[in-house]
């Protein structure tokens, strides 16, 4: 194996899902500007918009999208440009 390929600065980092406020700790080398206090210890904080706790694939909860209504709205909006 090659030497000096992997970074040396692995540390515990807190990742926070902003959609459901879930926080989980894992090792990472990501740079973080904010910190968070968890159980009396301070960790670098990375904010996420979606994670395994809020993604529909992992939760099994899908959102119903009214595609027919969207298509009709689109056609009505751009019908005036039709020649």
Biopython code that builds the backbone (N, CA, C, O; Angstrom):
import numpy as np
from Bio.PDB.StructureBuilder import StructureBuilder

atoms = [
    (1, "UNK", "N", (0.839, -1.194, 0.000)),
    (1, "UNK", "CA", (0.000, 0.000, 0.000)),
    (1, "UNK", "C", (0.874, 1.243, 0.000)),
    (1, "UNK", "O", (1.970, 1.257, 0.559)),
    (2, "UNK", "N", (0.360, 2.288, -0.643)),
    (2, "UNK", "CA", (1.085, 3.545, -0.698)),
    (2, "UNK", "C", (1.032, 4.246, 0.652)),
    (2, "UNK", "O", (0.025, 4.200, 1.358)),
    (3, "UNK", "N", (2.112, 4.878, 0.986)),
    (3, "UNK", "CA", (2.171, 5.650, 2.232)),
    (3, "UNK", "C", (1.650, 7.066, 1.977)),
    (3, "UNK", "O", (1.741, 7.571, 0.858)),
    (4, "UNK", "N", (1.110, 7.697, 3.004)),
    (4, "UNK", "CA", (0.647, 9.094, 2.969)),
    (4, "UNK", "C", (-0.454, 9.346, 1.940)),
    (4, "UNK", "O", (-0.516, 10.428, 1.355)),
    (5, "UNK", "N", (-1.317, 8.367, 1.714)),
    (5, "UNK", "CA", (-2.426, 8.547, 0.784)),
    (5, "UNK", "C", (-3.661, 9.067, 1.514)),
    (5, "UNK", "O", (-4.375, 9.918, 0.983)),
    (6, "UNK", "N", (-3.917, 8.582, 2.690)),
    (6, "UNK", "CA", (-5.110, 8.963, 3.446)),
    (6, "UNK", "C", (-4.806, 10.103, 4.401)),
    (6, "UNK", "O", (-3.696, 10.184, 4.927)),
    (7, "UNK", "N", (-5.775, 10.992, 4.637)),
    (7, "UNK", "CA", (-5.555, 12.115, 5.556)),
    (7, "UNK", "C", (-5.391, 11.638, 7.000)),
    (7, "UNK", "O", (-5.898, 10.587, 7.391)),
    (8, "UNK", "N", (-4.677, 12.433, 7.765)),
    (8, "UNK", "CA", (-4.407, 12.106, 9.166)),
    (8, "UNK", "C", (-5.352, 12.802, 10.135)),
    (8, "UNK", "O", (-5.351, 12.487, 11.325)),
    (9, "UNK", "N", (-6.157, 13.742, 9.651)),
    (9, "UNK", "CA", (-6.951, 14.564, 10.559)),
    (9, "UNK", "C", (-8.392, 14.066, 10.732)),
    (9, "UNK", "O", (-9.315, 14.879, 10.783)),
    (10, "UNK", "N", (-8.598, 12.771, 10.823)),
    (10, "UNK", "CA", (-9.932, 12.234, 11.123)),
    (10, "UNK", "C", (-10.301, 12.585, 12.552)),
    (10, "UNK", "O", (-9.492, 12.438, 13.468)),
    (11, "UNK", "N", (-11.531, 13.050, 12.735)),
    (11, "UNK", "CA", (-12.025, 13.396, 14.074)),
    (11, "UNK", "C", (-13.538, 13.209, 14.060)),
    (11, "UNK", "O", (-14.144, 13.080, 12.997)),
    (12, "UNK", "N", (-14.139, 13.196, 15.237)),
    (12, "UNK", "CA", (-15.596, 13.096, 15.319)),
    (12, "UNK", "C", (-16.209, 14.425, 14.905)),
    (12, "UNK", "O", (-15.804, 15.486, 15.382)),
    (13, "UNK", "N", (-17.193, 14.355, 14.009)),
    (13, "UNK", "CA", (-17.889, 15.532, 13.514)),
    (13, "UNK", "C", (-19.385, 15.281, 13.652)),
    (13, "UNK", "O", (-19.863, 14.175, 13.397)),
    (14, "UNK", "N", (-20.125, 16.317, 14.060)),
    (14, "UNK", "CA", (-21.578, 16.226, 14.179)),
    (14, "UNK", "C", (-22.210, 16.699, 12.879)),
    (14, "UNK", "O", (-21.892, 17.781, 12.385)),
    (15, "UNK", "N", (-23.107, 15.885, 12.325)),
    (15, "UNK", "CA", (-23.871, 16.238, 11.140)),
    (15, "UNK", "C", (-25.314, 16.432, 11.569)),
    (15, "UNK", "O", (-25.892, 15.563, 12.222)),
    (16, "UNK", "N", (-25.908, 17.579, 11.203)),
    (16, "UNK", "CA", (-27.274, 17.907, 11.629)),
    (16, "UNK", "C", (-28.170, 18.046, 10.402)),
    (16, "UNK", "O", (-27.916, 18.861, 9.515)),
    (17, "UNK", "N", (-29.223, 17.232, 10.373)),
    (17, "UNK", "CA", (-30.226, 17.309, 9.320)),
    (17, "UNK", "C", (-31.166, 18.461, 9.670)),
    (17, "UNK", "O", (-31.869, 18.406, 10.679)),
    (18, "UNK", "N", (-31.179, 19.489, 8.848)),
    (18, "UNK", "CA", (-31.957, 20.681, 9.163)),
    (18, "UNK", "C", (-33.463, 20.485, 8.949)),
    (18, "UNK", "O", (-34.258, 21.274, 9.458)),
    (19, "UNK", "N", (-33.862, 19.459, 8.213)),
    (19, "UNK", "CA", (-35.290, 19.255, 7.979)),
    (19, "UNK", "C", (-35.988, 18.609, 9.175)),
    (19, "UNK", "O", (-37.180, 18.833, 9.384)),
    (20, "UNK", "N", (-35.262, 17.809, 9.964)),
    (20, "UNK", "CA", (-35.905, 17.180, 11.127)),
    (20, "UNK", "C", (-35.071, 17.296, 12.405)),
    (20, "UNK", "O", (-35.385, 16.656, 13.409)),
    (21, "UNK", "N", (-34.017, 18.104, 12.372)),
    (21, "UNK", "CA", (-33.184, 18.395, 13.548)),
    (21, "UNK", "C", (-32.457, 17.168, 14.103)),
    (21, "UNK", "O", (-32.033, 17.194, 15.258)),
    (22, "UNK", "N", (-32.300, 16.108, 13.329)),
    (22, "UNK", "CA", (-31.578, 14.926, 13.767)),
    (22, "UNK", "C", (-30.071, 15.193, 13.711)),
    (22, "UNK", "O", (-29.576, 15.753, 12.733)),
    (23, "UNK", "N", (-29.347, 14.795, 14.754)),
    (23, "UNK", "CA", (-27.901, 14.986, 14.818)),
    (23, "UNK", "C", (-27.248, 13.627, 14.996)),
    (23, "UNK", "O", (-27.680, 12.825, 15.823)),
    (24, "UNK", "N", (-26.191, 13.371, 14.206)),
    (24, "UNK", "CA", (-25.440, 12.131, 14.380)),
    (24, "UNK", "C", (-23.951, 12.421, 14.279)),
    (24, "UNK", "O", (-23.529, 13.343, 13.580)),
    (25, "UNK", "N", (-23.165, 11.623, 14.985)),
    (25, "UNK", "CA", (-21.713, 11.773, 15.016)),
    (25, "UNK", "C", (-21.057, 10.702, 14.168)),
    (25, "UNK", "O", (-21.474, 9.544, 14.174)),
    (26, "UNK", "N", (-20.024, 11.100, 13.439)),
    (26, "UNK", "CA", (-19.230, 10.157, 12.675)),
    (26, "UNK", "C", (-17.850, 10.764, 12.458)),
    (26, "UNK", "O", (-17.664, 11.972, 12.601)),
    (27, "UNK", "N", (-16.895, 9.924, 12.116)),
    (27, "UNK", "CA", (-15.560, 10.436, 11.853)),
    (27, "UNK", "C", (-15.499, 11.033, 10.462)),
    (27, "UNK", "O", (-16.046, 10.473, 9.512)),
    (28, "UNK", "N", (-14.825, 12.186, 10.344)),
    (28, "UNK", "CA", (-14.726, 12.873, 9.073)),
    (28, "UNK", "C", (-13.529, 13.805, 9.077)),
    (28, "UNK", "O", (-12.962, 14.103, 10.128)),
    (29, "UNK", "N", (-13.149, 14.262, 7.888)),
    (29, "UNK", "CA", (-12.083, 15.254, 7.749)),
    (29, "UNK", "C", (-12.627, 16.575, 7.243)),
    (29, "UNK", "O", (-11.850, 17.481, 6.941)),
    (30, "UNK", "N", (-13.938, 16.709, 7.142)),
    (30, "UNK", "CA", (-14.568, 17.902, 6.591)),
    (30, "UNK", "C", (-14.270, 19.124, 7.469)),
    (30, "UNK", "O", (-14.203, 19.029, 8.695)),
    (31, "UNK", "N", (-14.093, 20.276, 6.802)),
    (31, "UNK", "CA", (-13.890, 21.526, 7.528)),
    (31, "UNK", "C", (-15.244, 22.087, 7.933)),
    (31, "UNK", "O", (-16.180, 22.104, 7.134)),
    (32, "UNK", "N", (-15.346, 22.541, 9.161)),
    (32, "UNK", "CA", (-16.604, 23.087, 9.666)),
    (32, "UNK", "C", (-16.336, 24.416, 10.352)),
    (32, "UNK", "O", (-15.350, 24.572, 11.072)),
    (33, "UNK", "N", (-17.238, 25.379, 10.116)),
    (33, "UNK", "CA", (-17.099, 26.700, 10.717)),
    (33, "UNK", "C", (-17.821, 26.809, 12.055)),
    (33, "UNK", "O", (-17.470, 27.645, 12.887)),
    (34, "UNK", "N", (-18.825, 25.968, 12.261)),
    (34, "UNK", "CA", (-19.622, 26.020, 13.477)),
    (34, "UNK", "C", (-19.315, 24.825, 14.365)),
    (34, "UNK", "O", (-18.753, 23.827, 13.913)),
    (35, "UNK", "N", (-19.693, 24.939, 15.638)),
    (35, "UNK", "CA", (-19.537, 23.835, 16.579)),
    (35, "UNK", "C", (-20.859, 23.618, 17.298)),
    (35, "UNK", "O", (-21.736, 24.482, 17.302)),
    (36, "UNK", "N", (-20.980, 22.436, 17.910)),
    (36, "UNK", "CA", (-22.182, 22.095, 18.668)),
    (36, "UNK", "C", (-21.749, 21.332, 19.914)),
    (36, "UNK", "O", (-20.775, 20.579, 19.888)),
    (37, "UNK", "N", (-22.479, 21.535, 20.998)),
    (37, "UNK", "CA", (-22.187, 20.849, 22.253)),
    (37, "UNK", "C", (-23.131, 19.654, 22.391)),
    (37, "UNK", "O", (-24.351, 19.818, 22.421)),
    (38, "UNK", "N", (-22.559, 18.458, 22.474)),
    (38, "UNK", "CA", (-23.338, 17.233, 22.647)),
    (38, "UNK", "C", (-22.792, 16.493, 23.858)),
    (38, "UNK", "O", (-21.626, 16.100, 23.883)),
    (39, "UNK", "N", (-23.636, 16.307, 24.855)),
    (39, "UNK", "CA", (-23.272, 15.593, 26.084)),
    (39, "UNK", "C", (-22.009, 16.150, 26.722)),
    (39, "UNK", "O", (-21.169, 15.392, 27.207)),
    (40, "UNK", "N", (-21.869, 17.474, 26.723)),
    (40, "UNK", "CA", (-20.740, 18.118, 27.377)),
    (40, "UNK", "C", (-19.462, 18.170, 26.556)),
    (40, "UNK", "O", (-18.450, 18.683, 27.034)),
    (41, "UNK", "N", (-19.482, 17.653, 25.337)),
    (41, "UNK", "CA", (-18.318, 17.715, 24.453)),
    (41, "UNK", "C", (-18.655, 18.578, 23.242)),
    (41, "UNK", "O", (-19.786, 18.568, 22.757)),
    (42, "UNK", "N", (-17.670, 19.319, 22.763)),
    (42, "UNK", "CA", (-17.869, 20.196, 21.622)),
    (42, "UNK", "C", (-17.336, 19.531, 20.352)),
    (42, "UNK", "O", (-16.213, 19.028, 20.322)),
    (43, "UNK", "N", (-18.163, 19.537, 19.306)),
    (43, "UNK", "CA", (-17.807, 18.904, 18.036)),
    (43, "UNK", "C", (-17.997, 19.901, 16.903)),
    (43, "UNK", "O", (-18.850, 20.782, 17.003)),
    (44, "UNK", "N", (-17.221, 19.784, 15.822)),
    (44, "UNK", "CA", (-17.488, 20.592, 14.631)),
    (44, "UNK", "C", (-18.863, 20.208, 14.069)),
    (44, "UNK", "O", (-19.251, 19.041, 14.110)),
    (45, "UNK", "N", (-19.590, 21.190, 13.548)),
    (45, "UNK", "CA", (-20.960, 20.971, 13.066)),
    (45, "UNK", "C", (-21.046, 21.197, 11.567)),
    (45, "UNK", "O", (-20.592, 22.222, 11.056)),
    (46, "UNK", "N", (-21.633, 20.229, 10.861)),
    (46, "UNK", "CA", (-21.928, 20.341, 9.434)),
    (46, "UNK", "C", (-23.435, 20.208, 9.279)),
    (46, "UNK", "O", (-24.026, 19.220, 9.715)),
    (47, "UNK", "N", (-24.057, 21.212, 8.653)),
    (47, "UNK", "CA", (-25.506, 21.198, 8.467)),
    (47, "UNK", "C", (-25.851, 20.584, 7.116)),
    (47, "UNK", "O", (-25.261, 20.928, 6.092)),
    (48, "UNK", "N", (-26.823, 19.664, 7.134)),
    (48, "UNK", "CA", (-27.268, 18.977, 5.928)),
    (48, "UNK", "C", (-28.722, 19.324, 5.650)),
    (48, "UNK", "O", (-29.497, 19.553, 6.579)),
    (49, "UNK", "N", (-29.089, 19.363, 4.389)),
    (49, "UNK", "CA", (-30.490, 19.592, 4.044)),
    (49, "UNK", "C", (-31.285, 18.296, 4.062)),
    (49, "UNK", "O", (-32.491, 18.312, 4.307)),
    (50, "UNK", "N", (-30.627, 17.180, 3.806)),
    (50, "UNK", "CA", (-31.305, 15.890, 3.789)),
    (50, "UNK", "C", (-30.307, 14.817, 4.220)),
    (50, "UNK", "O", (-29.120, 14.898, 3.902)),
    (51, "UNK", "N", (-30.791, 13.831, 4.933)),
    (51, "UNK", "CA", (-29.933, 12.737, 5.392)),
    (51, "UNK", "C", (-30.737, 11.444, 5.366)),
    (51, "UNK", "O", (-31.854, 11.407, 4.850)),
    (52, "UNK", "N", (-30.174, 10.408, 5.914)),
    (52, "UNK", "CA", (-30.853, 9.108, 5.923)),
    (52, "UNK", "C", (-32.113, 9.126, 6.772)),
    (52, "UNK", "O", (-32.978, 8.268, 6.597)),
    (53, "UNK", "N", (-32.240, 10.075, 7.684)),
    (53, "UNK", "CA", (-33.427, 10.133, 8.535)),
    (53, "UNK", "C", (-34.571, 10.920, 7.909)),
    (53, "UNK", "O", (-35.692, 10.880, 8.418)),
    (54, "UNK", "N", (-34.311, 11.638, 6.810)),
    (54, "UNK", "CA", (-35.382, 12.410, 6.186)),
    (54, "UNK", "C", (-35.571, 12.102, 4.706)),
    (54, "UNK", "O", (-36.540, 12.573, 4.111)),
    (55, "UNK", "N", (-34.692, 11.338, 4.099)),
    (55, "UNK", "CA", (-34.814, 11.021, 2.676)),
    (55, "UNK", "C", (-35.922, 9.988, 2.472)),
    (55, "UNK", "O", (-35.962, 8.983, 3.182)),
    (56, "UNK", "N", (-36.818, 10.220, 1.518)),
    (56, "UNK", "CA", (-37.945, 9.294, 1.310)),
    (56, "UNK", "C", (-37.520, 7.855, 1.007)),
    (56, "UNK", "O", (-38.238, 6.922, 1.368)),
    (57, "UNK", "N", (-36.391, 7.655, 0.364)),
    (57, "UNK", "CA", (-35.940, 6.301, 0.060)),
    (57, "UNK", "C", (-35.687, 5.506, 1.334)),
    (57, "UNK", "O", (-36.034, 4.328, 1.409)),
    (58, "UNK", "N", (-35.087, 6.141, 2.332)),
    (58, "UNK", "CA", (-34.753, 5.446, 3.578)),
    (58, "UNK", "C", (-35.920, 5.399, 4.555)),
    (58, "UNK", "O", (-36.047, 4.445, 5.323)),
    (59, "UNK", "N", (-36.772, 6.420, 4.533)),
    (59, "UNK", "CA", (-37.883, 6.463, 5.488)),
    (59, "UNK", "C", (-39.089, 5.680, 5.010)),
    (59, "UNK", "O", (-39.917, 5.265, 5.820)),
    (60, "UNK", "N", (-39.203, 5.469, 3.697)),
    (60, "UNK", "CA", (-40.351, 4.761, 3.150)),
    (60, "UNK", "C", (-41.574, 5.638, 3.008)),
    (60, "UNK", "O", (-42.641, 5.151, 2.633)),
    (61, "UNK", "N", (-41.445, 6.919, 3.297)),
    (61, "UNK", "CA", (-42.550, 7.858, 3.169)),
    (61, "UNK", "C", (-42.311, 8.704, 1.925)),
    (61, "UNK", "O", (-41.333, 9.449, 1.856)),
    (62, "UNK", "N", (-43.195, 8.592, 0.951)),
    (62, "UNK", "CA", (-43.064, 9.372, -0.268)),
    (62, "UNK", "C", (-44.078, 10.493, -0.267)),
    (62, "UNK", "O", (-45.144, 10.384, 0.338)),
    (63, "UNK", "N", (-43.741, 11.561, -0.944)),
    (63, "UNK", "CA", (-44.656, 12.692, -1.061)),
    (63, "UNK", "C", (-45.468, 12.534, -2.335)),
    (63, "UNK", "O", (-44.928, 12.183, -3.384)),
    (64, "UNK", "N", (-46.754, 12.792, -2.243)),
    (64, "UNK", "CA", (-47.629, 12.728, -3.396)),
    (64, "UNK", "C", (-47.483, 14.019, -4.187)),
    (64, "UNK", "O", (-47.686, 15.109, -3.652)),
    (65, "UNK", "N", (-47.132, 13.893, -5.455)),
    (65, "UNK", "CA", (-46.943, 15.056, -6.312)),
    (65, "UNK", "C", (-48.049, 15.079, -7.350)),
    (65, "UNK", "O", (-48.290, 14.086, -8.036)),
    (66, "UNK", "N", (-48.709, 16.199, -7.458)),
    (66, "UNK", "CA", (-49.800, 16.360, -8.418)),
    (66, "UNK", "C", (-49.206, 16.729, -9.771)),
    (66, "UNK", "O", (-49.178, 17.904, -10.136)),
    (67, "UNK", "N", (-48.735, 15.741, -10.511)),
    (67, "UNK", "CA", (-48.098, 16.021, -11.797)),
    (67, "UNK", "C", (-49.096, 16.469, -12.841)),
    (67, "UNK", "O", (-48.763, 17.304, -13.682)),
    (68, "UNK", "N", (-50.304, 15.947, -12.817)),
    (68, "UNK", "CA", (-51.307, 16.346, -13.806)),
    (68, "UNK", "C", (-51.636, 17.825, -13.644)),
    (68, "UNK", "O", (-51.764, 18.542, -14.637)),
    (69, "UNK", "N", (-51.772, 18.277, -12.435)),
    (69, "UNK", "CA", (-52.041, 19.688, -12.184)),
    (69, "UNK", "C", (-50.899, 20.573, -12.626)),
    (69, "UNK", "O", (-51.128, 21.676, -13.121)),
    (70, "UNK", "N", (-49.697, 20.122, -12.460)),
    (70, "UNK", "CA", (-48.526, 20.891, -12.883)),
    (70, "UNK", "C", (-48.468, 21.002, -14.396)),
    (70, "UNK", "O", (-48.161, 22.067, -14.931)),
    (71, "UNK", "N", (-48.760, 19.916, -15.085)),
    (71, "UNK", "CA", (-48.707, 19.920, -16.541)),
    (71, "UNK", "C", (-49.782, 20.850, -17.102)),
    (71, "UNK", "O", (-49.510, 21.634, -18.012)),
    (72, "UNK", "N", (-50.993, 20.769, -16.567)),
    (72, "UNK", "CA", (-52.071, 21.643, -17.026)),
    (72, "UNK", "C", (-51.734, 23.106, -16.774)),
    (72, "UNK", "O", (-51.985, 23.958, -17.626)),
    (73, "UNK", "N", (-51.176, 23.398, -15.628)),
    (73, "UNK", "CA", (-50.792, 24.762, -15.294)),
    (73, "UNK", "C", (-49.724, 25.265, -16.271)),
    (73, "UNK", "O", (-49.779, 26.411, -16.716)),
    (74, "UNK", "N", (-48.762, 24.413, -16.599)),
    (74, "UNK", "CA", (-47.707, 24.769, -17.537)),
    (74, "UNK", "C", (-48.295, 25.048, -18.920)),
    (74, "UNK", "O", (-47.957, 26.053, -19.546)),
    (75, "UNK", "N", (-49.175, 24.164, -19.399)),
    (75, "UNK", "CA", (-49.779, 24.344, -20.723)),
    (75, "UNK", "C", (-50.605, 25.626, -20.789)),
    (75, "UNK", "O", (-50.541, 26.350, -21.782)),
    (76, "UNK", "N", (-51.373, 25.910, -19.751)),
    (76, "UNK", "CA", (-52.180, 27.134, -19.728)),
    (76, "UNK", "C", (-51.304, 28.375, -19.710)),
    (76, "UNK", "O", (-51.636, 29.383, -20.335)),
    (77, "UNK", "N", (-50.216, 28.309, -19.015)),
    (77, "UNK", "CA", (-49.321, 29.464, -18.886)),
    (77, "UNK", "C", (-48.665, 29.811, -20.215)),
    (77, "UNK", "O", (-48.529, 30.987, -20.553)),
    (78, "UNK", "N", (-48.260, 28.797, -20.967)),
    (78, "UNK", "CA", (-47.521, 29.030, -22.192)),
    (78, "UNK", "C", (-48.380, 28.873, -23.450)),
    (78, "UNK", "O", (-47.842, 28.866, -24.557)),
    (79, "UNK", "N", (-49.683, 28.748, -23.305)),
    (79, "UNK", "CA", (-50.579, 28.652, -24.458)),
    (79, "UNK", "C", (-50.604, 29.960, -25.240)),
    (79, "UNK", "O", (-50.819, 29.942, -26.452)),
    (80, "UNK", "N", (-50.395, 31.078, -24.587)),
    (80, "UNK", "CA", (-50.449, 32.372, -25.254)),
    (80, "UNK", "C", (-49.274, 32.575, -26.231)),
    (80, "UNK", "O", (-49.356, 33.412, -27.130)),
    (81, "UNK", "N", (-48.190, 31.812, -26.055)),
    (81, "UNK", "CA", (-47.036, 31.930, -26.935)),
    (81, "UNK", "C", (-47.139, 31.025, -28.168)),
    (81, "UNK", "O", (-46.301, 31.087, -29.068)),
    (82, "UNK", "N", (-48.161, 30.200, -28.192)),
    (82, "UNK", "CA", (-48.357, 29.257, -29.286)),
    (82, "UNK", "C", (-48.811, 30.016, -30.533)),
    (82, "UNK", "O", (-49.671, 30.892, -30.446)),
    (83, "UNK", "N", (-48.253, 29.692, -31.663)),
    (83, "UNK", "CA", (-48.607, 30.389, -32.912)),
    (83, "UNK", "C", (-49.713, 29.700, -33.648)),
    (83, "UNK", "O", (-50.125, 30.159, -34.713)),
]
sb = StructureBuilder()
sb.init_structure("model")
sb.init_model(0)
sb.init_chain("A")
sb.init_seg("    ")
for serial, (resi, resn, name, xyz) in enumerate(atoms, 1):
    if name == "N":
        sb.init_residue(resn, " ", resi, " ")
    sb.init_atom(name, np.array(xyz, "f"), 0.0, 1.0, " ", f" {name:<3s}", serial, name[0])
structure = sb.get_structure()
